[in-house]
Amino acid sequence: MEKIMRIPGEYVIPHEAIPEVMSRISVSPEDNFACVERTEAMYTTYWASAGELSPFFLAVMKQKKIIGARCPKCNMVICPPYMTRCPVCQKEDFSLVDLEMGVEMPQVGYMLGTPPITVFANARFARYAPFGRGRVILGESQSALPIQVFTTTGFLRPGIFKAGTKVKVIFRKSRMGFSTDYFAVPLEEVPEKLRDKKGVEETALKWKSQELSEPPITETYKKQFPKILQTVNKFVAAIAKSPRAQSDLTNWARKILVKTGGGKFALILDKQRIKLVKEKISRPDLVLVMEDPNRLVGWTNGDSIVNMIRTGAAGVNNLQDMETIFKLDRLHRSIRRDAEEKGGR
Amino acid sequence: MRKVPKRKVAIVGAFTTPCRARWLSKTIWELGQWAVSGALQDAKLDISRVEGGAIGLYNDIFARQAIPECSFLGHMGLAFKPLVRVTNGGATGIYTFMVAHDMVASGRHDIVFCVGTEKATDTYDFMSETQTPEVVQTIAWSWDPLFERDQGATAADSYGEVILSYMDQYPHDLKMPIRGELLRILCEQAKSNPNAQRRDEIVTLERVENSPWIIEPAFRKLETCVYTEGACCLIFASEGVAEEICNDTGQPPIWIEGLGFANEPYWWGIQHPHKLPGRIESDHLAANIAYEMAGIGPRDINVVELHDAFLPQLEITMAEMGFVPLGQADDLIEKKIMAPHGQLLVNPSGGLIYGGHFVGGSNMFSAWSARRELIRRGLDYALIHGTGASSSQYGGVAILKRGVV
């Protein structure tokens, strides 16, 4: 047995995901019934073997190769080699034909379809966001290799990867036998000298990160700013009258600095309320930047900040705290629904 | 060759609980028993006459118990009788329907329960202090653990990839104004379903267009199904017994005329035996098998209760089932096929997006609604559809016909 590889400090179940042993008494709103709620977990941990599929992961880890399998009878090639027998072909004794394993695949291929992009990942995957996850056809393979897709040009937006986009498989510097040891980037983003090279590692590419620039202050926006602040203030004040909105903010505390082309302010989320603060705040948890402050008025009318970030109309300094933005986006609908119910629509 | 069961089977009783985002005051056992009790009442049936049953329980994690069906038997009045647990991804409900049908059609039993129940939102993510990430993560455990799950495959990806690849092939279909109109109709229809989860919502095209993308341009937040806690019970009886029960209740038997099922392979590729991009072939195959068994076609159907996990998938599935051509799913509205613009009632319950989606029993909930519409409106044929599993692999279709008392 070789020595154990590990990522120090990283756990299969993040510590912050594990609740203490707790209980509480909650009253069901439907029937006013007092209920006991307890924290529970169903968990199982594994030393999970990749078994007969191990050669695929070993080839990635040790040789930076992608391997597939071929049926000697029908010539079907599959990558990844997710099984060891052809499900179509049989031998004379009626058993299934064994695939020839270890067929080395090319490392340039094309996307089978447009991959979905996850901008707002849950905690397990937040460190990768934004990422796409699609399927790539390599060489003669009839099956597609599931693969994460990234761009070297910054924020991954729809349109960079489409069905048929040529991609190159790139390997992580540290490879531990997971399907995240490799990923794909558009071939056109790979320097020409590396395109035909096999086993290219992530460090051989130039990665541009998303930069948050200070929005330029304009006279027009500056003039509009006080009225916009009033609108935002009125909106966040409505949370006090909306049980749904308060529930959206349960157990959540953040200091958010909002920088716009009209000026700055802060939103303080605490105790199921949001307070608008015009004064400077120290050490914000999150910075939200947008050139046009009128977009905030849009937000108070139901526009999504998530969409603004996606389209580049706004930015945040920490994509891993998107949960806060989700919560801000939920508020309008919650306030509206409570108001509609109260007013009998 | 047309395959006909040994005996005809009818739905003679049905009950569904109200759909709620969370039933804080009810456990999964109580929801299941409530549904059974209501169905017995609907069929005016002595529980001792029920000979067995099938129960749809989507997954053990939501149920907080491995082998959760073991607790249900006694609650359902089936002590010392057979109860089969079915789990088949999102299509658990329709596959439970098949098992319960076959228990009667085979001649083994005369009367059985077909139950589905779900409690999902006890799950809770202590990092975001909300339920949704944990619900979604639970579903995401269904991805292949070696080649896909570590890559961050989400529950939404499951249909997102299918829809995006359909859009690759048909870029001019699934237009947003059509999707907005479909959502408006579904939302309106939910208002006449007393058990619908989102009865108080108002949906406009503007609200749909402002809704955040979950996967761009596949679907937005308002186009996704809700998560629901609830239960539904149907009572199936054999020909001869069904008429006797229905004479007592005064409600017509709803005959199960056709059933079809097909599952696509897990792995995607460029040719069979792999799943192909841009298609939900399982829906196509299942519908054709069911039409053939019933001896009818899509033109004979009056009501469709379709498993609309995501709105664009509703359109694709309608095309796969032959109501509109592939690539022209927007014809549902543009060619006035779907009510209220046309004659065909699609998801009068509000569907899974506005009615509710308690996975183990969603397709029973659809059957409950279809039966209600057939009886209420005096219509002849309804089609029930279920889909599920990663990449919408599993498909099931049942065709119902209103009988006479």
Boltz contact constraints between the chains, C-beta under 6 A:
constraints:
  - contact:
      token1: [A, 16]
      token2: [B, 127]
      max_distance: 6.0
  - contact:
      token1: [A, 17]
      token2: [B, 126]
      max_distance: 6.0
  - contact:
      token1: [A, 17]
      token2: [B, 127]
      max_distance: 6.0
  - contact:
      token1: [A, 19]
      token2: [B, 126]
      max_distance: 6.0
  - contact:
      token1: [A, 28]
      token2: [B, 24]
      max_distance: 6.0
  - contact:
      token1: [A, 28]
      token2: [B, 25]
      max_distance: 6.0
  - contact:
      token1: [A, 31]
      token2: [B, 25]
      max_distance: 6.0
  - contact:
      token1: [A, 33]
      token2: [B, 25]
      max_distance: 6.0
  - contact:
      token1: [A, 35]
      token2: [B, 24]
      max_distance: 6.0
  - contact:
      token1: [A, 35]
      token2: [B, 25]
      max_distance: 6.0
  - contact:
      token1: [A, 42]
      token2: [B, 61]
      max_distance: 6.0
  - contact:
      token1: [A, 50]
      token2: [B, 146]
      max_distance: 6.0
  - contact:
      token1: [A, 53]
      token2: [B, 146]
      max_distance: 6.0
  - contact:
      token1: [A, 80]
      token2: [B, 147]
      max_distance: 6.0
  - contact:
      token1: [A, 112]
      token2: [B, 277]
      max_distance: 6.0
  - contact:
      token1: [A, 113]
      token2: [B, 164]
      max_distance: 6.0
  - contact:
      token1: [A, 113]
      token2: [B, 165]
      max_distance: 6.0
  - contact:
      token1: [A, 113]
      token2: [B, 168]
      max_distance: 6.0
  - contact:
      token1: [A, 113]
      token2: [B, 277]
      max_distance: 6.0
  - contact:
      token1: [A, 114]
      token2: [B, 164]
      max_distance: 6.0
  - contact:
      token1: [A, 114]
      token2: [B, 168]
      max_distance: 6.0
  - contact:
      token1: [A, 116]
      token2: [B, 157]
      max_distance: 6.0
  - contact:
      token1: [A, 116]
      token2: [B, 160]
      max_distance: 6.0
  - contact:
      token1: [A, 116]
      token2: [B, 161]
      max_distance: 6.0
  - contact:
      token1: [A, 116]
      token2: [B, 215]
      max_distance: 6.0
  - contact:
      token1: [A, 118]
      token2: [B, 152]
      max_distance: 6.0
  - contact:
      token1: [A, 121]
      token2: [B, 152]
      max_distance: 6.0
  - contact:
      token1: [A, 122]
      token2: [B, 133]
      max_distance: 6.0
  - contact:
      token1: [A, 122]
      token2: [B, 137]
      max_distance: 6.0
  - contact:
      token1: [A, 123]
      token2: [B, 127]
      max_distance: 6.0
  - contact:
      token1: [A, 125]
      token2: [B, 152]
      max_distance: 6.0
  - contact:
      token1: [A, 133]
      token2: [B, 151]
      max_distance: 6.0
  - contact:
      token1: [A, 133]
      token2: [B, 152]
      max_distance: 6.0
  - contact:
      token1: [A, 133]
      token2: [B, 153]
      max_distance: 6.0
  - contact:
      token1: [A, 135]
      token2: [B, 268]
      max_distance: 6.0
  - contact:
      token1: [A, 142]
      token2: [B, 269]
      max_distance: 6.0
  - contact:
      token1: [A, 142]
      token2: [B, 270]
      max_distance: 6.0
  - contact:
      token1: [A, 142]
      token2: [B, 271]
      max_distance: 6.0
  - contact:
      token1: [A, 143]
      token2: [B, 267]
      max_distance: 6.0
  - contact:
      token1: [A, 143]
      token2: [B, 269]
      max_distance: 6.0
  - contact:
      token1: [A, 143]
      token2: [B, 274]
      max_distance: 6.0
  - contact:
      token1: [A, 144]
      token2: [B, 268]
      max_distance: 6.0
  - contact:
      token1: [A, 144]
      token2: [B, 269]
      max_distance: 6.0
  - contact:
      token1: [A, 146]
      token2: [B, 147]
      max_distance: 6.0
  - contact:
      token1: [A, 146]
      token2: [B, 148]
      max_distance: 6.0
  - contact:
      token1: [A, 148]
      token2: [B, 151]
      max_distance: 6.0
  - contact:
      token1: [A, 158]
      token2: [B, 216]
      max_distance: 6.0
  - contact:
      token1: [A, 163]
      token2: [B, 168]
      max_distance: 6.0
  - contact:
      token1: [A, 178]
      token2: [B, 150]
      max_distance: 6.0
  - contact:
      token1: [A, 179]
      token2: [B, 147]
      max_distance: 6.0
  - contact:
      token1: [A, 179]
      token2: [B, 150]
      max_distance: 6.0
  - contact:
      token1: [A, 179]
      token2: [B, 151]
      max_distance: 6.0
  - contact:
      token1: [A, 180]
      token2: [B, 150]
      max_distance: 6.0
  - contact:
      token1: [A, 180]
      token2: [B, 151]
      max_distance: 6.0
  - contact:
      token1: [A, 250]
      token2: [B, 129]
      max_distance: 6.0
  - contact:
      token1: [A, 251]
      token2: [B, 129]
      max_distance: 6.0
  - contact:
      token1: [A, 252]
      token2: [B, 129]
      max_distance: 6.0
  - contact:
      token1: [A, 302]
      token2: [B, 210]
      max_distance: 6.0
  - contact:
      token1: [A, 303]
      token2: [B, 210]
      max_distance: 6.0
  - contact:
      token1: [A, 304]
      token2: [B, 212]
      max_distance: 6.0
  - contact:
      token1: [A, 306]
      token2: [B, 212]
      max_distance: 6.0
  - contact:
      token1: [A, 307]
      token2: [B, 212]
      max_distance: 6.0
  - contact:
      token1: [A, 323]
      token2: [B, 128]
      max_distance: 6.0
